[in-house]
Amino acid sequence: MTPPELVKGLYEDCLNPRLLERLPEYLSEGFVGAGGEQGPQGFRQTVERMITAFPGLRFELEDLFAAGDRVCVRWRFEAAHLGPLSGIAPTGKTAVQQGIAIYQAQDGKLIRAWLQVDRLGVLQQIGAVTL
């Protein structure tokens, strides 16, 4: 698969349909995630925390483009906060989040990810933080 196909597949074939057992098809064993998570299992734990907090989470890919071994994807989700999130009890409130991730590919797998999201905005939307 090309690097853009890997990233699109990660979201459309693994994350959105909750087929997390397919992560090793897309992520190398040496994968390093945006939060320092290691390998497909580390990435899976991060994803599972988000799915627990937002069971209806579904990524909508808004942009996807590549340059060399890097792929940038801009996504959004809208989902209700129905499970614990970093110690915050479920509020039932809907949050919208947009994010930009850059992935690096090598030898047909994703090896690295960087992520920018508005975490504060999500915390405000669910009522966990007020300014």
HELIX and SHEET records of a PDB file:
HELIX    1   1 PRO A    3  GLY A    9  1                                   7    
HELIX    2   2 LEU A   10  LEU A   15  3                                   6    
HELIX    3   3 LEU A   20  ARG A   22  5                                   3    
HELIX    4   4 LEU A   23  TYR A   26  1                                   4    
HELIX    5   5 GLY A   39  ALA A   53  1                                  15    
HELIX    6   6 ARG A  119  GLN A  125  1                                   7    
SHEET    1   A 5 LEU A  27  VAL A  32  0                                        
SHEET    2   A 5 LYS A 109  VAL A 117  1                                        
SHEET    3   A 5 THR A  94  GLN A 106 -1                                        
SHEET    4   A 5 ARG A  70  ALA A  80 -1                                        
SHEET    5   A 5 GLU A  60  ALA A  67 -1                                        
END                                                                             
